[in-house]
């Protein structure tokens, strides 16, 4: 069994050919806020919205009325008070009191804009850089470019992903070799208590019997793969998945066992508290996976609804429910990474697929807004305590320091040591790259 366990199963890396910059981060944790949290109610303070509350002004349509048609909408002030946080003094609303305490660790991008006005296209664009074409997810590109740090674990894991709005395409490898697909753990519809790799151990067989069966299976798979000319990629992926699964039988269970953490650590993430327990478990597992060598971890605050989580077209006060569920766990993740010395080479990215409008919808809701919104980054080579870019005076359009989603992808890859213009894969007669023919690195936010 020891000989089998020692078998090299790490994913091959093309990093030597692709790296053109010194990496600042070794890994990334992407905290996905599905549905589009409102930036004007959270990280983008707009005093003008208070002054002009209930004023009716002209907007050019994106989703309402006819695309491009001018119609009137009524402005709605933020529903929560904003207060300065940290020494940098960045204003954050009362939705996120725990994250407000950590603004000195954050780089807040307030001039974000993206493609897609509905959840499906915009979520696909966030993950793959395309609203319609089947393209590799960013995590798959990272795994293709850098390989895995740990031969006993997948290099790209998505925790409790949604089946809606892109579903498996959000962690899929598309035309990249099959071995670069992300590994989903549980689903959004399942409770956090089931956030584990099911059936990872066979308790009915002794270890020597398991090793014997695995060795026989491996030989049969290798024989079949040697004859699979037309389906070589698929056969190779099956072989690697069997090898990885074998290694994970002994290595993964301890990592997924959150009971090994101290009570103080669990409390830092809000585990054991009704509002924060579920997402706290995801964030804590993300830290354990990152320190175990998983290259790309996605933490999904998601469900399987057509109108997901943060999507408050009416009843904006529900934002408070989602903020209470995520604020303390994400703050706990950042604090925990820092106290363990992991934040300096782990990039944390928090954000949704778009923002929300400064005008009201259905009396107390807000519509989708891809034209201007906020995300934040922490650790991994970005400048802490910084705000970059801005929207206009009411938070509708990104106007200064504009960062397109392609630009954010290019910057994330740059921090990991990958040049987005050189990270390519030939498919259908052309060289594809993660940012298509777009994207620029936002050097101003790099430390």
Secondary structure, DSSP 8 states (H G I E B T S, - for coil): -HHHHTS-------HHHHB-S--S-SEEEEEEETT---GGGTT---HHHHHTTT-EEEEE-SSSSSTT-EEEEEB---SS-EEEETTTTEEEEGGGHHHHTTGGGEEEEEEEE-S-SSHHHHHHHHHHS-SSS----HHHHHHHHH--S-TTS-SEEEEEE-SSTTGGGGG--TTS-GGG--EEEEETTS-GGG-S-TT---TTS-HHHHHHHHHHHHHHHHHHHHH-STTHHHHHHHHHHHHHHHHHHHHHHHHH-GGGS-HHHHHHTTTTSTTTHHHHHHHHHHHHHHHTT-SEEEEEE--S-SS-TT--SS-GGGHHHHHHHHHHHHHHHHHHHHHTT-GGGEEEEEE-S-EE-SB-BTTTB--EESSSEEEEEESTTB-TTEEE-EE-TTSSSEEES-EEHHHHHHHHHHHTTB-TTT-EEEETTEEEETTTT-----GGGB-
